[in-house]
């Protein structure tokens, strides 16, 4: 009888206890975005990272474990087709039932057009986007509805980021200029040179290097998670708010790091940093390579080398996984210093701390080089 009463008590307790909803399985494309998702999920769950540190986003073949993470995902958060074009088909095939957040497609994201040529003249980040408001470098609101991005109008996206249907309404590939540029990076053999004379149009996909964008994305990520997991919505919202405050403090710290060298001249390995440059008012003078997906032409290298010599450029920045010999060629015969800047956090441990460490380390590397 005692045993029966105990069993009945346990049964009543189980019936009276509310069911705990499962935390969504979340798959994320690159480490910096994974870090933002991990910050919002802190204390609730852990997202899966699809691309391992050091992998090139533009071209990658999924390993079985990464394909499995994508297949089991309830939510996929990725930059978008402009950065990882190969992932679009993988999401359709492996995660067709998942809710998808494409950050480049979000109307709240501030986008910048690709820059053309090896040399950047002045502090001209807008390329026709005069209303980005970058002159004041506050960027808190991103006033995105008045950017006038003819190359990638967000109205065509429909803003239905909760669905990744097979009609691709969410991605709106044509107005990202994807057909014109995403694969052209890999087809330069047909041109006989790397980046002069081909259409490099649409939005620069390296938008995660703007902490102002990252602040916006924390809220978008929290909203996506909350829709799938209402029971933890309060935690997601609180984490996003704390993350935004941390990014405000980070921006102040980075401005302090860069203040003594602001106005210094530098060249980057490939043109990936204009979002960082715009947020912190520290424009590059040029890029050795237009893209990290192909080597630059000898003519482009010669053009950059002449700029470094003629204008007494102070710093030429390399990247961890790319051809250091090209940087050595540009440096040869000049007085420029060099450093290694990392836009993806290759050497950092994935997790909530990666994103602020990434931005901070970029600032420190630049300041030391200058």
PyMOL commands that set and color helices and strands:
alter all, ss='L'
color gray80, all
select helices_A, chain A and resi 2-16+31-40+64-71+85-94+103-105+130-132+144-146+150-152+154-157+173-176+178-181+184-186+188-190+207-209+211-228+230-259+274-280+298-310+324-331+354-369
alter helices_A, ss='H'
color red, helices_A
select strands_A, chain A and resi 26-28+48-49+75-78+99-102+266-270+286-289+315-318+337-340
alter strands_A, ss='S'
color yellow, strands_A
deselect
rebuild
show_as cartoon
